[in-house]
Amino acid sequence: MEKVIVIVGPTSVGKTKMSIELAKRFDGEVINADSTQVYRGLDIATAKVTEEEKDGVLHHLLDIKNIDEDYTVYHYQQDARKVIDDILSRGKTPIMVGGTGLYIKAALYDYQFSEEVKDAIDYEQFDNETLYQKLLEVDSKTDIHPNNRKRMIRALQYYEVHKEPISLKEKTERILIPHIMIGLTMNRARLYDRINERVDEMIAHGLLDEARKIYDTKIRSKAVMTPIGYKELFSYFDGTQSLEECIALMKQRSRHYAKRQYTWFRNQMKVQWFDVDLDHFDQTVEEVKRYIKTQ
């Protein structure tokens, strides 16, 4: 097969299991497309695939960075394309799996990114009102909401690099790498139950110890503060919240994250969606397999 198989969907829907099954059926190798799983030591909270779960299938772009190192969509785009080329050159099927939509789109579409500027301005020091005023100075036609801090900072950083407003940046949907986009979904109530159950399982499998080790490093990088599961438990270690409160917050944020993932994939990509039957997962796998063979 000359195409990349891509498996997307919200957290806890079964993407990892599907990727392993498809890898076995299509002589494939899996490429991680989760922005948090590239970091070493972030295992339980990120639901990183275990050696047992891999079942002998080769995986790429897992555990390639330390938590105090920078890794952006720019870096992922370079790395993922190299891995895809390598897998295809060996006559195997690349299977990209993950919930970070921008990473997937960056790898497969004609998106242009620039490496972040060294000695760039630290925009985190400014409040939202100041950031918005700075943004208006360089892009008077911006449509970014003044409370959307993340997008404002990204727009200002873009201007620093390119000396032009991000609103002028060409948006392209041109596909560079042929692919088959598979989306996994399930009843929303059932998904939320699975998310809650997964959080409880993470706690049972040692998430407290994992989070405590990271807490003790005093590293508060983007790698540490982005995933759901570490920063929430830091409040417990600080003594400002009970463990029960922190776990409840993890579940709530995970459910909200799943909803945002659904929205992003439905709006940003042309996805063929499949309902996951947890009680008969093999049937879902066969349904996906038959679809892939028709593409």
Backbone hydrogen bonds, N-H to C=O, Kabsch-Sander energy under -0.5 kcal/mol:
donor,donor_aa,acceptor,acceptor_aa,energy
4,V,178,P,-2.2
5,I,94,P,-2.6
6,V,4,V,-0.5
6,V,180,I,-2.9
7,I,96,M,-3.0
8,V,6,V,-0.6
8,V,182,I,-3.1
13,V,10,P,-1.3
18,M,14,G,-2.1
19,S,15,K,-2.5
20,I,16,T,-1.9
21,E,17,K,-2.0
22,L,18,M,-2.5
23,A,19,S,-2.1
24,K,20,I,-1.8
25,R,21,E,-1.5
26,F,22,L,-2.2
28,G,23,A,-2.7
29,E,93,T,-2.2
30,V,58,L,-2.3
31,I,95,I,-2.7
32,N,30,V,-0.5
32,N,60,H,-2.4
33,A,97,V,-2.5
37,Q,34,D,-0.8
39,Y,36,T,-1.0
40,R,65,K,-3.1
42,L,39,Y,-1.0
43,D,41,G,-1.1
47,A,44,I,-1.3
48,K,43,D,-2.4
54,K,50,T,-2.0
55,D,51,E,-0.9
55,D,52,E,-0.6
57,V,54,K,-2.3
60,H,30,V,-2.1
63,D,37,Q,-1.8
64,I,38,V,-2.0
65,K,38,V,-2.1
69,E,66,N,-2.0
76,Y,72,T,-2.3
77,Q,73,V,-2.4
78,Q,74,Y,-1.5
79,D,75,H,-2.5
80,A,76,Y,-3.3
81,R,77,Q,-1.8
82,K,78,Q,-1.6
83,V,79,D,-2.2
84,I,80,A,-2.7
85,D,81,R,-2.3
86,D,82,K,-2.2
87,I,83,V,-2.7
88,L,84,I,-2.5
89,S,85,D,-2.2
90,R,86,D,-1.0
90,R,87,I,-0.7
91,G,88,L,-1.9
92,K,87,I,-2.1
93,T,27,D,-1.7
95,I,29,E,-2.6
96,M,5,I,-2.6
96,M,94,P,-0.5
97,V,31,I,-2.4
98,G,7,I,-1.7
100,T,33,A,-1.8
101,G,99,G,-1.2
103,Y,100,T,-0.6
104,I,100,T,-1.6
105,K,101,G,-2.7
106,A,102,L,-2.5
107,A,103,Y,-1.8
108,L,104,I,-1.8
109,Y,105,K,-2.6
110,D,174,R,-2.6
111,Y,109,Y,-2.4
113,F,111,Y,-0.5
120,A,117,V,-1.0
123,Y,121,I,-1.3
125,Q,122,D,-1.2
126,F,123,Y,-1.6
131,L,127,D,-2.4
132,Y,128,N,-2.5
133,Q,129,E,-1.9
134,K,130,T,-2.4
135,L,131,L,-2.3
136,L,132,Y,-2.5
137,E,133,Q,-1.5
138,V,134,K,-0.9
138,V,135,L,-0.7
139,D,135,L,-2.2
142,T,139,D,-1.7
148,N,145,H,-2.2
149,R,147,N,-1.7
152,M,148,N,-2.1
153,I,149,R,-2.5
154,R,150,K,-2.2
155,A,151,R,-2.4
156,L,152,M,-2.2
157,Q,153,I,-2.5
158,Y,154,R,-2.3
159,Y,155,A,-2.0
160,E,156,L,-1.9
161,V,157,Q,-1.6
162,H,158,Y,-2.9
163,K,159,Y,-2.4
168,L,165,P,-1.5
169,K,166,I,-1.3
172,T,170,E,-0.5
176,L,108,L,-2.5
177,I,108,L,-2.0
180,I,4,V,-2.7
182,I,6,V,-3.4
182,I,180,I,-0.7
183,G,272,Q,-2.8
184,L,8,V,-2.3
185,T,274,F,-2.4
191,L,187,N,-2.6
192,Y,188,R,-2.4
193,D,189,A,-1.9
194,R,190,R,-2.2
195,I,191,L,-2.4
196,N,192,Y,-2.3
197,E,193,D,-2.5
198,R,194,R,-2.7
199,V,195,I,-2.1
200,D,196,N,-1.8
201,E,197,E,-2.3
202,M,198,R,-2.5
203,I,199,V,-2.1
204,A,200,D,-2.2
205,H,201,E,-1.8
206,G,203,I,-1.3
207,L,202,M,-2.1
210,E,206,G,-2.1
211,A,207,L,-3.1
212,R,208,L,-2.3
213,K,209,D,-2.0
214,I,210,E,-1.6
215,Y,211,A,-2.8
216,D,212,R,-2.5
217,T,213,K,-0.8
217,T,214,I,-0.7
218,K,214,I,-0.6
218,K,215,Y,-1.3
219,I,214,I,-0.6
220,R,218,K,-0.5
225,M,221,S,-2.5
226,T,222,K,-1.7
229,G,227,P,-0.5
230,Y,227,P,-0.7
231,K,227,P,-0.6
234,F,230,Y,-1.7
235,S,231,K,-0.8
235,S,232,E,-0.6
236,Y,232,E,-0.5
237,F,233,L,-2.1
238,D,234,F,-2.2
239,G,235,S,-0.7
239,G,236,Y,-0.6
240,T,235,S,-2.1
241,Q,235,S,-1.2
246,C,242,S,-2.0
247,I,243,L,-2.5
248,A,244,E,-2.2
249,L,245,E,-1.9
250,M,246,C,-2.1
251,K,247,I,-2.2
252,Q,248,A,-2.3
253,R,249,L,-2.8
254,S,250,M,-2.2
255,R,251,K,-2.2
256,H,252,Q,-2.2
257,Y,253,R,-2.3
258,A,254,S,-2.2
259,K,255,R,-1.8
260,R,256,H,-2.1
261,Q,257,Y,-2.4
262,Y,258,A,-2.3
263,T,259,K,-2.1
264,W,260,R,-2.6
265,F,261,Q,-2.6
266,R,262,Y,-2.4
267,N,263,T,-1.7
268,Q,264,W,-2.5
269,M,265,F,-1.6
271,V,269,M,-1.0
272,Q,181,M,-2.3
273,W,271,V,-0.8
274,F,183,G,-2.6
276,V,185,T,-3.0
278,L,276,V,-0.8
280,H,277,D,-0.7
281,F,278,L,-0.6
283,Q,280,H,-1.1
284,T,280,H,-1.1
285,V,281,F,-2.4
286,E,282,D,-2.4
287,E,283,Q,-2.1
288,V,284,T,-2.3
289,K,285,V,-2.7
290,R,286,E,-2.4
291,Y,287,E,-1.7
292,I,288,V,-2.5
293,K,289,K,-1.9
294,T,290,R,-0.7
294,T,291,Y,-1.2
295,Q,292,I,-1.4
